[in-house]
């Protein structure tokens, strides 16, 4: 024990050691002692409007920083942030939740304290089901070891973690931290790996038109550069998916495009599905990544590696880690000539945009314009709905410049996530593309973007309600929402000298608004883009048509 060292300080020092520089959250009586010590630490406190938004902000931060953290209070806070934790768990994002809890002595006596639900262990039990690890820090002697274990599991598995800190333990004395042990990442079985790589290399070497399908695990586990090396060593064309968009640079000459089953551009679909040896690396065959399961992939012609295992035809290999497999395959496979393996149709770079005079704005032209103005200093966050349906075809070169929840699909994610993105990458600008329904879920976090002086761009697609639901199903009045004066909201939230609010209805107005946004690099620019009723991207039209066909079947 050390007279000047507390459990809170131990936790804060560990967070700082692993790269956490910002804590998102909401104060509550059970976490105030911890927050007092947080304010004295090198980590900066960033208060959010509610706990759910704190979780989304920590998620956005973690996707770029490698790990994020949020602080809430017991019951009302811990359960409010749970949806964000579920999304991070589904999408393999390492977020650490610190939950200030009732004093340990109250737990021992069973006192009915405020924020309690059912019993003192319910919340811990819930979090154990959707985190890499969870611990109750009820004993200052064991707390340091539990903190270290939970953090290491969070980082190794790329999953959320949970620490429940009773109010009377926050200032309890504990030992000084030693050196943080290195994160022990899962390893492959050497014999299984050697056999798997030998079989995979043999198939690739014999194939006439092999191809790589680069999936989301490459993004989550930071394997983009290794995969690029594999692509260039053996000269294979590759496609990505919505969730893994730009994990390998899209201007690379071997890039074919985005594969989403029947939703894909025809040359991309044909080249992926006709490949006589498709190397699927870290791909999750989710509904949206596969065009609502409209894929036509023959497993007999596939090598699939994900989730710690590999499948080659009918052969299964356990304990195969993606990083190890890529490294060894790059050494074992025979290089090919580019002429014999290039994409069937090269991916086209972005086209210029010129507004048509006096022409009402439409969804396709909106997205053409946005694609034109996006650059490498912007990080696009696309909400579920028409935004991420359209964004699949945007030209984005850097993996970190595209953020989407393509699996969990929690609408409202992007506005608070942009707060975390802005603080994790202050040299870049978050660019939020959101529908009006999604925006209304978490709109209040624009106020925190203003308070934190985050000079981003928000494009609000005003199509009067839940457009994606209207396209997926016969429309009903449940898809209607209150029409807001969106372009005026930033001024309501705060400093008008920092915020520019614009409303556009024509192509000329949009083009001028984007020029203003690009030029005003030190401001938050909010553009309300008004579209005709039910107008949407071609991607959402495909989604709606495919969904309805599936419902009929």
Order of alpha helices (4+ residues) and beta strands (2+ residues): alpha-beta-alpha-beta-alpha-beta-alpha-alpha-beta-alpha-alpha-beta-alpha-beta-alpha-beta-alpha-alpha-beta-beta-alpha-beta-beta-beta-beta-alpha-alpha-alpha-beta-alpha-beta-alpha-beta-alpha-alpha-beta-alpha-alpha-beta-alpha-beta-alpha
